[in-house]
Amino acid sequence: PARFRVLATHIPPLDDVSPDIVTPLLEPLVHAEVKPDVMLNGHAHHYAKVENNRFAPTSEMCYLNGKRHIMELPWPTLISSLGTAIHCRATKDALEFQVLLPEGQGKLIDSLRIE
């Protein structure tokens, strides 16, 4: 079996995006015996990191002001934006994600490590 499981979806499980599409697809995984270790999303146009069902302080303000909510999930989630790139380094012991501002800047704005 694979050491790590990454779930990638275009649409994130945000209550204001498409809960009628995403929630039914994710619900079986929430209760599955084998769960993803991390989920990667796009579509939302604003960067966010969710750990323990809370938006991390590095998330963009539209998430931190309480106007957007995410489905409760038992795994961390990275939501990419139009202005970020998510790079992953995989070893036998860990997945290391770096969230960078592209366009020649390469500035690290966030990271996530899964062991």
C-alpha positions as CSV (number, residue, x, y, z in Angstrom):
1,P,0.0,0.0,0.0
2,A,1.0,3.6,-0.5
3,R,2.7,5.4,2.4
4,F,0.8,8.6,1.8
5,R,-2.5,9.4,0.2
6,V,-3.2,12.7,-1.4
7,L,-6.7,13.7,-2.5
8,A,-6.8,16.4,-5.2
9,T,-10.0,18.0,-6.2
10,H,-10.6,21.1,-8.3
11,I,-13.4,22.5,-6.1
12,P,-12.7,22.9,-2.4
13,P,-15.3,21.9,0.3
14,L,-16.3,25.5,1.0
15,D,-19.9,26.2,2.0
16,D,-20.1,29.1,-0.5
17,V,-18.6,27.3,-3.6
18,S,-20.5,24.1,-4.4
19,P,-21.5,22.1,-1.3
20,D,-24.1,20.2,-3.3
21,I,-21.3,18.8,-5.5
22,V,-18.3,18.4,-3.2
23,T,-19.9,17.3,0.1
24,P,-21.5,14.1,-1.3
25,L,-18.2,13.1,-2.9
26,L,-16.2,13.6,0.3
27,E,-18.7,12.3,2.9
28,P,-17.8,8.6,2.3
29,L,-14.1,9.4,2.7
30,V,-14.7,11.1,6.1
31,H,-16.0,7.7,7.3
32,A,-13.7,5.4,5.4
33,E,-11.2,3.2,7.1
34,V,-8.4,4.6,5.0
35,K,-8.4,8.4,4.7
36,P,-6.3,10.8,2.7
37,D,-3.3,12.3,4.6
38,V,-3.9,15.7,2.9
39,M,-6.2,17.3,0.4
40,L,-5.2,19.8,-2.4
41,N,-7.8,22.1,-4.0
42,G,-8.0,25.1,-6.4
43,H,-10.9,27.0,-7.8
44,A,-11.5,29.4,-4.8
45,H,-9.0,32.0,-6.1
46,H,-7.8,32.7,-2.5
47,Y,-5.1,30.8,-0.6
48,A,-6.0,28.9,2.6
49,K,-4.5,26.2,4.8
50,V,-6.9,24.3,7.0
51,E,-5.7,22.2,9.9
52,N,-7.9,20.7,12.7
53,N,-10.9,22.2,10.9
54,R,-9.6,25.8,11.3
55,F,-8.2,28.2,8.9
56,A,-4.5,28.8,9.6
57,P,-3.4,32.4,10.2
58,T,-1.5,32.3,6.9
59,S,-4.9,32.0,5.0
60,E,-6.2,35.0,3.1
61,M,-8.5,37.4,5.0
62,C,-11.7,36.2,3.3
63,Y,-11.4,33.0,5.3
64,L,-10.3,34.6,8.6
65,N,-13.2,37.0,8.8
66,G,-15.7,34.2,9.3
67,K,-17.5,34.7,6.0
68,R,-16.4,31.5,4.5
69,H,-16.6,28.0,6.1
70,I,-15.2,24.7,5.2
71,M,-16.7,21.2,5.6
72,E,-15.3,19.5,8.7
73,L,-12.6,17.0,7.5
74,P,-10.2,14.8,9.5
75,W,-7.2,15.8,7.3
76,P,-5.4,19.0,6.5
77,T,-6.3,20.9,3.3
78,L,-4.4,23.3,1.1
79,I,-6.5,25.6,-1.2
80,S,-4.3,27.1,-3.9
81,S,-5.1,30.6,-5.3
82,L,-4.5,32.2,-8.6
83,G,-1.3,33.7,-7.2
84,T,0.3,30.7,-5.5
85,A,2.1,27.5,-6.5
86,I,2.2,24.4,-4.3
87,H,5.4,22.4,-4.5
88,C,5.7,19.0,-2.9
89,R,8.8,17.0,-1.9
90,A,8.1,13.4,-1.1
91,T,10.4,11.1,0.8
92,K,9.7,7.7,2.3
93,D,9.1,9.4,5.7
94,A,7.3,12.7,4.8
95,L,5.4,14.9,2.4
96,E,6.7,18.4,2.5
97,F,4.5,21.1,0.9
98,Q,5.7,24.6,0.2
99,V,3.3,27.3,-0.9
100,L,5.1,29.9,-3.0
101,L,4.3,33.1,-4.8
102,P,5.2,32.4,-8.4
103,E,5.8,34.9,-11.2
104,G,9.6,35.0,-10.5
105,Q,9.2,35.9,-6.8
106,G,9.4,32.4,-5.3
107,K,8.6,33.8,-1.9
108,L,7.6,31.1,0.6
109,I,4.3,32.1,2.2
110,D,3.3,28.8,3.9
111,S,4.3,25.2,4.4
112,L,2.9,21.9,5.6
113,R,4.6,18.7,6.6
114,I,2.9,15.3,6.8
115,E,4.7,12.4,8.5
